[in-house]
Amino acid sequence: GGYGPGAGCKMVTPTTATSEPTIYACISYLADDLAKVPINLWRQNRGKGRTLQVNSALYKTLNFLPNAFQSAFEWKQYTQTALLTHGNAYNFIVRNARNEIVELLPIHPNRVEIFEGIDGELWYLVASNSTFETGQMNRAMPTYKDRIAIPQYMIWHMKWAAKGSGVYGSTPIECHRDSISTALAQQEFSGKMMANDARPSMVLKHPGRIKPDAASRLKKAWNNAYQGSANAARTAVLEEGIEPMVLSMNAVDAQFIDQRKFSVIEMARIFRVPPTKLMVMDRATYSNVEQENLSYITDSLLPIFERWESSIIRFLVSQKDM
């Protein structure tokens, strides 16, 4: 666990992991689908039923204007991405004179350290280095040396999966470092192979010896006549005993492609995203794609929705609002 070099000898961090296309796609799917859903706040009536609290300050903050520089979609997307890449999402809570939450300021997880006091109370130490988010917090909190010490009740801290004593959250990236490191190594190998070891798809074999300028003219004439989709299936006329030789894929190349395909399935498993969402259609049928979409809602999105709901109730909703 943790960040660092994995089995593929590649450094695994949130930044390097999201450079892998499959991981980026998984995180984008989950964050975007969460951001599309409104956050409804309901008040239980004394009799039966419930009422949607559309006029409450918290409802407006969560769904329309969480802060001065993000839309509701961008803020939810950012928060969910932080959960998936860093395991923790922090928001500084701003209240008005009536103690209503009117702003939620996201704090980058790399700038937060949690301090446990002897009385068990948590303090969030936020690095103050003239960044935008700490500049925003300065409106409400004074700075102390190089950090801002913020008490727990002023921070909304959401965790992906608790680790250790439960103070910090962990992320799928650090839990599956070796698998992700291998995927990064395969991606790098593929790029280097194309850059340094690319091979032509066809060779024209001449029975004798031809001069370099003649070979260049022959190559240019062949490409002009037969290269590209517009010239596909045209009939080739060869002279002087020239034979075309198609270079087929060898067993090593085929095995590498299979490994890349398996890597996509592995990343999908880690982030609980159906392979069909990642355009893996090898065994897709109408019925199993429909079933995978239902599974995506129940097994992937519903736990995320529940995590948000329980965290909002714990940190943001007051007793009088319930």
Buried (B, 14 or more C-beta within 10 A) or exposed (E): EEBEEBEBEBBBBBEBBBEBEBBEBBBBBBBBBBBEEEBEBEEEEEEEEEEEBEEBBBBBBBBEBBBEEBEBBBBBBBBBBBBBBBBBBBBBBBEEEEEBBBBBBBBBBEBBEBEEEEEEEBBBBBBBEEBEBBEBBEEBBEEEEEBBBBEBEBBBBBBBEEBEEEBBBBBBBBBBBEBBBBBBBBBBBEEEEEEEEEEEEEEBEBEEEBEEEEEEEBEEEBEEEBEEEEEEEEEEEEEEEBEEEEEEEEEEEEEBEEEBEEBBBBBBEBBBBBBBBBEBEEEBEEEEBEEBEEEBEEEBBEEBBEBBEEBBEEBBBEEEBE
